[in-house]
């Protein structure tokens, strides 16, 4: 069993309040969870308007598949969310 975890640090330049930030993240988190069948949550920077730290997790029996899936999530954010900038990505296989 392999657990793949990807932490994604985001910069949200269009967020002007915490309420606005939640609105941006809520739809994105829901769509990623549905489309890729992964667990995803905001795990840091809750009180910073223009910053968010997301964790995306998947479980598989193949580490290459888990790494590929997490890479596709990052690519999806880059392609479909031009209002969000990815600052840092860290992928771990456990």
C-alpha positions in Angstrom: 0.0 0.0 0.0 1.3 3.5 -0.9 -0.1 6.8 0.4 0.7 9.7 -1.8 0.5 13.2 -0.3 0.9 16.4 -2.1 1.0 19.8 -0.4 0.3 22.8 -2.6 1.0 26.3 -1.5 -1.2 28.8 -3.4 -1.2 32.5 -3.9 -4.7 34.0 -4.5 -4.1 37.5 -5.8 -7.8 38.2 -6.4 -8.8 37.4 -2.8 -9.7 40.6 -0.9 -11.1 39.0 2.3 -11.2 35.7 4.0 -14.8 35.3 2.8 -13.7 35.8 -0.8 -10.8 33.3 -0.3 -13.2 30.7 1.0 -15.4 31.1 -2.0 -12.5 30.6 -4.4 -11.2 27.5 -2.6 -14.5 25.9 -1.8 -15.5 25.2 -5.5 -11.9 24.3 -6.4 -11.6 21.8 -3.6 -15.0 20.2 -4.3 -14.3 19.8 -8.0 -10.8 18.3 -7.5 -12.1 15.8 -5.0 -14.9 14.7 -7.4 -12.9 14.7 -10.6 -9.8 12.9 -9.3 -11.3 10.8 -6.4 -8.8 12.2 -3.9 -9.0 13.6 -0.4 -8.2 17.3 -0.4 -8.4 20.0 2.4 -7.0 23.3 3.3 -4.4 22.6 6.0 -2.7 25.9 6.5 -2.8 29.6 6.1 -6.5 29.8 7.1 -6.1 33.4 8.4 -4.1 34.8 5.5 -6.3 36.4 2.8 -4.2 35.7 -0.3 -2.5 32.4 0.7 -3.6 28.8 1.1 -2.0 25.5 1.9 -3.8 22.5 0.5 -3.1 18.8 1.1 -4.1 16.3 -1.5 -4.0 12.6 -0.6 -4.5 9.3 -2.4 -4.0 5.7 -1.6 -2.9 3.1 -4.2 -0.9 -0.1 -4.5 1.3 1.5 -7.2 3.5 4.5 -6.3 3.9 5.5 -10.0 0.1 5.7 -10.3 -0.3 7.8 -7.1 2.5 10.2 -8.1 0.9 10.6 -11.6 -2.5 11.3 -10.1 -1.1 13.9 -7.8 0.7 15.5 -10.8 -2.5 15.6 -12.8 -4.2 17.5 -9.9 -1.4 20.1 -10.0 -1.7 20.3 -13.8 -5.5 20.8 -13.5 -5.1 23.7 -11.1 -2.6 25.3 -13.4 -4.8 24.9 -16.5 -8.3 25.5 -15.1 -7.6 28.1 -12.4 -5.8 31.1 -13.8 -6.9 33.2 -10.8 -4.7 31.0 -8.5 -0.9 30.8 -8.6 1.0 27.7 -7.4 3.9 28.9 -5.2 5.3 25.5 -4.0 4.6 21.8 -4.4 5.8 19.0 -2.3 5.0 15.3 -3.1 5.6 12.5 -0.6 5.1 8.8 -0.9 4.6 6.9 2.3 
